Amino acid sequence: MASRAGPITARATAAFLGLAVAALTLGSAALTAGHATDWSRGPADGAALRFTLVQAALSALVSCLLAIPLTRALARRRFAARALLIRLLAAPFLLPVVVAVLGLLAVFGRAGPANAALTGLGLPPLSIFGLHGVVLAHVFLNLPLATRMILQGWQAIPAERFRLAMALGMPPSAQFRHLEAPMLRSVLPGALATIFLLCLTSFAIALTLGGGPSASTIELSIYQALRFEFDLGRAALLAALQFALCAAVTLATLRLTTGAVFGPGLGRPLHIPNPQGWRRLVDRAIIVLATAFLLGPLIGVTLRGLPGLAELPPGVWPALARSLAVAIGSALLASAISLTLALAVARGQRWLELTAMLPLSASGLVIGTGLFLAVHPSIQPETLALPVTLAVNAAMALPYLFRLLLPETRALLADYGRLSESLGLHGLTRLRLITLPRLARPLGFGAGLAAALSMGDLGVIALFASERSETLPLLIQRLMGAYRMDAAAGAALVLVSASFALFWAFDRWGTSRATA
């Protein structure tokens, strides 16, 4: 009986994960046929589609182009805070989007230091709203991700290749042409496609910085169709269009992922030749500017949020409690599902790997739209705001946790699988004595990542929530809409502190429970 529990649980998990996308597809089809859509909005929807594609393409292109010189500078320079700086590159990925927007407003807003410097030079001020504001926010959030992805490519080049290049007297330009450029041709397409997909599904940035109908994305149009116009047919069609875009980009990303372009090395630490002169000064300038760009908004949120703590509205603490409950619940649910799927795939059920990656083909808002359309005829959506947000956030975090756990799970089965079978360890006993202790470290890190991402979610909750079920990101967005910027900054400081604390707590738990 115990030997059959794993496959049965895995199939049940796969069915659960497919429910969200199935709800979207069935709800869209039914409501598109059953509700008349105002086709006079066709030009507006076409403009939203164009803006979605343009901002995603520009954001991905700028992020990757800026990441190349930054990654090269980090790869060939050694300085005291290098390891710390590389770790800090993960901070914007964990940062709630609404907090990132507030930080960018503090630096690049009308009264920010960037516009003050432009005014001092006699130049006209810049507006952060519209296309350039959306692209700026996406670059801030995705430049670190692009840097980490490309840095892995640099570190994959065998150190012996650079030693041979130095022995042959190759100048830096020749080394770039023969060693680094082939690596970039292998890594860049996947990085571009990944960031393009993330920017396609970025709802909160368009909501806060879009700047009107001329800068509206498909997801923002879905939100407006449901919350303000209650045009269910139009919302279903737009959700289906967004799903098709995300699915196409996801398939393209899988196709663009290539293997290593260099053969295996001897495992020696990478040491790229360190050019001197003007190249050294350029590398230093790139690292300093990138650090200022990434840390400036965080410092701006902190400086503006500290005085704003005195102006927090009473609803902040109930909203924080709801956010924490949703984040912890989604982290635990995502961890349980990803562990079940990783164990099943490691045992040979490879078809479940596609199930684990299924959420990448749809954004959280699109899945939430499908669920909204499915439950609306019989249930008031406001009553399901928190459970639906918890479930969708868990589904969206699943691909990250699954990829973290799968290599460790395969190693676990290879090292302890036969021994556990020979000792008759099955079910909960094997989970308690073998599986959880050996996988505690990646489980804790992944759960912390899922919790931090869920804390900052401003997608599904915006569709379902009323004032009695709003989470902290939604409350911050409403404070910004009411131009209570000081209170919003104070609440943002509370949110980012809670997000990082939750991430640290899960990660610390995993580290303390892990066995070597």
Salt bridges, closest charged atoms under 4 A:
ASP45 OD1 - ARG234 NH2 2.71
GLU160 OE2 - ARG268 NE 3.87
GLU180 OE1 - ARG72 NH2 3.01
GLU229 OE2 - ARG41 NH1 2.75
GLU229 OE1 - ARG234 NH1 3.02
ASP283 OD2 - ARG76 NE 2.72
ASP283 OD2 - ARG77 NE 2.78
GLU353 OE1 - ARG350 NE 3.51
GLU353 OE2 - ARG403 NH2 2.94
GLU421 OE1 - HIS426 NE2 3.78
GLU421 OE2 - ARG430 NH1 3.15
GLU470 OE1 - ARG478 NH1 2.58
ASP486 OD1 - ARG304 NE 3.64
